[in-house]
Amino acid sequence: MGSANSPSSLTFSTTDVFSEISSDFKGKNNNENKKKFTENVIDNLIEEELKFQEAKKLNPNIIFQAEKKALNLLEINFMET
């Protein structure tokens, strides 16, 4: 998702999703599939955003802590030896 300072990462994610959808569905008879896929993706993005908002209410530092943990995991797993 976006940075902790962005008001909402949903805008960027939705733009990316629609770009992907338009490039993936070029054949005929795909309008129904495209509609179902789009609805599912948007529902998932909204659900994810709501989870982040609730998590921030419970712990305002949650994004910072998650980023710190992710960087630590990257260092452990991909650190050059």
Secondary structure as GFF3:
##gff-version 3
##sequence-region A 1 81
A	DSSP	alpha_helix	10	24	.	.	.	ID=ss1
A	DSSP	alpha_helix	31	58	.	.	.	ID=ss2
A	DSSP	alpha_helix	62	78	.	.	.	ID=ss3
###
